[in-house]
Amino acid sequence: MTAEELKAIITAGLPCEHIELEGDGRHWYATIVSAQFEGKRLIQRHQRVYATLGVKMHTDEVHALSMKTFTPAEWASQPHH
């Protein structure tokens, strides 16, 4: 799986303001910014992203996904801009 394919799967199931992906095809590191994360705890945010991957997590197409999740407001306050 490529980063573009993974990005397409996530954004199809989760409206994202911003998404960055890096990885080697099995282990991925994602930064995801979505208004869907408003009012959600970290575990709920991760579950929301995992839900977009569905069966691909179980078939080992995506072996591991480490993520940082932000709401648009949280992202705007990050020092990386």
N, CA and C of each residue as an Amber inpcrd file, in Angstrom:
protein
   243
   0.8430000  -1.1890000   0.0000000   0.0000000   0.0000000   0.0000000
   0.8870000   1.2520000   0.0000000   0.5070000   2.2250000  -0.8120000
   1.2690000   3.4680000  -0.8630000   0.6560000   4.5070000   0.0620000
   1.4030000   5.5650000   0.3260000   0.8970000   6.6490000   1.1690000
  -0.3470000   7.2690000   0.5330000  -0.3490000   7.3950000  -0.7980000
  -1.5070000   7.9920000  -1.4730000  -2.7460000   7.1180000  -1.3070000
  -2.5690000   5.8060000  -1.4060000  -3.6960000   4.8810000  -1.2290000
  -4.2410000   4.9670000   0.1940000  -3.3420000   4.9780000   1.1560000
  -3.7580000   5.0420000   2.5530000  -4.4630000   6.3640000   2.8440000
  -3.9190000   7.4390000   2.2990000  -4.5220000   8.7600000   2.4760000
  -5.9320000   8.7750000   1.8810000  -6.0950000   8.1600000   0.7130000
  -7.4040000   8.1220000   0.0590000  -8.4290000   7.3500000   0.8960000
  -7.9870000   6.2550000   1.5030000  -8.8880000   5.4520000   2.3400000
  -9.3270000   6.2440000   3.5670000  -8.3740000   6.8770000   4.2340000
  -8.7020000   7.6290000   5.4490000  -9.6140000   8.8030000   5.1260000
  -9.2650000   9.5670000   4.0810000 -10.0610000  10.7630000   3.7740000
 -11.4340000  10.4090000   3.2110000 -11.5770000   9.2110000   2.6580000
 -12.9000000   8.7830000   2.1800000 -13.8490000   8.5660000   3.3520000
 -13.2850000   8.1590000   4.5050000 -14.1280000   7.8620000   5.6520000
 -14.1230000   8.9260000   6.7250000 -13.2390000   9.9120000   6.5750000
 -13.0820000  10.9290000   7.6100000 -12.7330000  12.2580000   6.9470000
 -13.6000000  13.2650000   7.0830000 -13.2680000  14.5610000   6.5000000
 -12.0520000  15.1600000   7.2130000 -10.9800000  15.3930000   6.4740000
  -9.7350000  15.8880000   7.0610000  -9.3990000  17.2710000   6.5140000
  -8.9990000  18.1590000   7.4110000  -8.4980000  19.4610000   6.9730000
  -7.0450000  19.3250000   6.5140000  -6.3570000  18.3430000   7.0980000
  -4.9390000  18.1620000   6.8010000  -4.5750000  16.7270000   7.1370000
  -3.7500000  16.1190000   6.3020000  -3.2620000  14.7730000   6.6090000
  -1.8530000  14.6190000   6.0490000  -0.9660000  14.1140000   6.8720000
   0.4060000  13.8140000   6.4510000   0.6480000  12.3490000   6.7650000
   1.2830000  11.6510000   5.8480000   1.5920000  10.2450000   6.0600000
   3.0270000   9.9720000   5.6790000   3.6890000   9.1960000   6.4880000
   4.9810000   8.6750000   6.0870000   5.0900000   7.2610000   6.6220000
   5.8300000   6.4380000   5.9010000   5.9690000   5.0570000   6.3320000
   6.5900000   4.2100000   5.2510000   6.6520000   2.9070000   5.5360000
   7.3440000   1.9900000   4.6320000   6.3890000   1.0080000   3.9650000
   5.0820000   1.2740000   4.0510000   4.1290000   0.3590000   3.4490000
   3.4280000  -0.5220000   4.4700000   4.0830000  -0.7740000   5.5940000
   3.4540000  -1.5590000   6.6600000   3.3230000  -0.7470000   7.9390000
   4.3530000  -0.0100000   8.2670000   4.3300000   0.8330000   9.4660000
   4.1820000   2.2740000   9.0260000   3.1450000   2.9150000   9.5200000
   2.8160000   4.2640000   9.0860000   2.7830000   5.2380000  10.2510000
   3.1180000   6.4760000   9.9390000   3.0490000   7.5640000  10.9080000
   2.1780000   8.6380000  10.2700000   1.1050000   8.9740000  10.9340000
   0.1430000   9.9100000  10.3540000  -0.0860000  11.0980000  11.2800000
  -0.2520000  12.2580000  10.6660000  -0.7340000  13.4390000  11.3620000
  -2.0580000  13.7810000  10.7030000  -3.1140000  13.7650000  11.4800000
  -4.4500000  13.9460000  10.9280000  -5.1650000  15.0740000  11.6620000
  -5.6880000  16.0070000  10.8930000  -6.4380000  17.1320000  11.4510000
  -7.8700000  17.0280000  10.9410000  -8.8310000  16.9080000  11.8550000
 -10.2240000  16.7660000  11.4590000 -11.1510000  17.3930000  12.4940000
 -12.1610000  18.0690000  12.0050000 -13.1790000  18.6320000  12.9000000
 -13.9520000  17.5170000  13.6020000 -13.8980000  16.3010000  13.0510000
 -14.5800000  15.1570000  13.6560000 -14.0000000  14.8150000  15.0360000
 -12.7980000  15.3090000  15.3160000 -12.1450000  14.9990000  16.5870000
 -12.5990000  15.9220000  17.7180000 -13.3710000  16.9480000  17.4030000
 -13.8380000  17.8840000  18.4360000 -14.5450000  17.1230000  19.5540000
 -14.1370000  17.3800000  20.7890000 -14.8020000  16.7750000  21.9360000
 -14.5120000  15.3000000  22.1470000 -13.5690000  14.7530000  21.3700000
 -13.2470000  13.3290000  21.4840000 -11.9380000  13.1470000  22.2430000
 -11.9010000  12.1050000  23.0780000 -10.6520000  11.7520000  23.7510000
  -9.7210000  11.0660000  22.7520000  -8.4580000  10.9850000  23.1000000
  -7.4570000  10.4270000  22.2000000  -7.8480000   9.0450000  21.6730000
  -8.2690000   8.1640000  22.5440000  -8.6150000   6.8100000  22.1110000
  -9.7940000   6.8400000  21.1410000 -10.7400000   7.7250000  21.3600000
 -11.8930000   7.8310000  20.4620000 -11.4660000   8.3470000  19.0840000
 -10.5020000   9.2520000  19.0840000  -9.9830000   9.7740000  17.8190000
  -9.3070000   8.6630000  17.0360000  -8.5000000   7.8750000  17.7300000
  -7.7920000   6.7810000  17.0680000  -8.7770000   5.7390000  16.5490000
  -9.7830000   5.4350000  17.3460000 -10.7910000   4.4700000  16.9100000
 -11.5120000   4.9690000  15.6640000 -11.7360000   6.2750000  15.6080000
 -12.4100000   6.8720000  14.4460000 -11.5650000   6.6830000  13.1880000
 -10.2540000   6.8540000  13.3090000  -9.3660000   6.6540000  12.1640000
  -9.2870000   5.1700000  11.8090000  -9.1320000   4.3150000  12.8080000
  -9.0840000   2.8740000  12.5450000 -10.3540000   2.4040000  11.8390000
 -11.4770000   3.0210000  12.1660000 -12.7450000   2.6350000  11.5380000
 -12.7100000   2.8740000  10.0280000 -11.9610000   3.8740000   9.5730000
 -11.8790000   4.1300000   8.1330000 -11.0950000   3.0350000   7.4330000
 -10.1830000   2.3970000   8.1630000  -9.3480000   1.3530000   7.5750000
 -10.0490000   0.0070000   7.5880000 -10.8980000  -0.1820000   8.5900000
 -11.7000000  -1.3980000   8.6640000 -10.8770000  -2.6600000   8.4970000
 -11.2520000  -3.4370000   7.4890000 -10.6740000  -4.7630000   7.3050000
  -9.1840000  -4.7060000   6.9620000  -8.7080000  -3.5850000   6.4500000
  -7.2960000  -3.5170000   6.0730000  -6.3700000  -3.6250000   7.2870000
  -6.8520000  -3.1990000   8.4480000  -6.0610000  -3.3750000   9.6620000
  -5.9730000  -4.8610000  10.0110000  -7.0320000  -5.5950000   9.7280000
  -7.1000000  -7.0000000  10.1280000  -6.4130000  -7.9240000   9.1310000
  -6.3380000  -7.4920000   7.8750000  -5.6870000  -8.3280000   6.8610000
  -4.1910000  -8.0490000   6.8050000  -3.7220000  -7.1740000   7.6760000
  -2.3020000  -6.8430000   7.7720000  -1.8050000  -6.0110000   6.5910000
  -2.7260000  -5.4770000   5.7750000  -2.2970000  -4.5450000   4.7260000
  -1.7000000  -3.3060000   5.3860000  -2.2990000  -2.9090000   6.5000000
  -1.7490000  -1.8280000   7.3100000  -1.3800000  -2.4710000   8.6370000
  -0.0950000  -2.7200000   8.8080000   0.3300000  -3.4680000   9.9900000
   0.2920000  -2.5980000  11.2440000   0.7550000  -1.3770000  11.1040000
   0.7880000  -0.4930000  12.2680000   0.6110000   0.9450000  11.8100000
  -0.1810000   1.6690000  12.5760000  -0.4150000   3.0750000  12.2720000
  -0.2600000   3.8700000  13.5580000   0.7820000   4.6860000  13.5970000
   0.9680000   5.5970000  14.7190000   0.4210000   6.9350000  14.2700000
  -0.3480000   7.5860000  15.1180000  -0.9330000   8.8410000  14.6600000
  -0.9360000   9.9170000  15.7170000  -0.8850000  11.1320000  15.2170000
  -1.1340000  12.3140000  16.0300000  -2.4150000  12.8940000  15.4660000
  -3.3610000  13.1420000  16.3470000  -4.6590000  13.6540000  15.8980000
  -4.9080000  15.0210000  16.5090000  -5.4110000  15.9340000  15.6880000
  -5.6720000  17.3000000  16.1220000  -7.0170000  17.7700000  15.6010000
  -7.6770000  18.6110000  16.3720000  -8.8070000  19.3620000  15.8250000
  -8.1910000  20.5440000  15.0690000  -8.9600000  21.1960000  14.2060000
  -8.4060000  22.3630000  13.5010000  -7.8590000  23.4250000  14.4610000
  -8.5350000  23.6550000  15.5800000  -8.0690000  24.6590000  16.5470000
  -6.7560000  24.2270000  17.1960000  -6.6520000  22.9420000  17.5500000
  -5.4200000  22.4410000  18.1370000  -4.2710000  22.5570000  17.1360000
  -4.5500000  22.2130000  15.8930000  -3.5400000  22.2690000  14.8360000
  -3.0560000  23.7050000  14.6240000  -3.9950000  24.6340000  14.6420000
  -3.6550000  26.0520000  14.4340000  -2.7350000  26.5670000  15.5340000
  -2.8380000  25.9800000  16.7260000  -2.0100000  26.4470000  17.8390000
  -0.6560000  25.7440000  17.9180000  -0.4150000  24.7980000  17.0010000
   0.8760000  24.0990000  16.9820000   1.9470000  25.0280000  16.4300000
   3.1830000  24.8640000  16.8830000   4.2550000  25.7670000  16.4590000
   4.7840000  25.5170000  15.0530000   4.2910000  24.4970000  14.3370000
   4.8690000  24.1470000  13.0380000   4.4660000  25.0700000  11.8950000
   3.5470000  26.0070000  12.1220000   3.0800000  26.8460000  10.9990000
   4.0480000  27.9740000  10.7280000
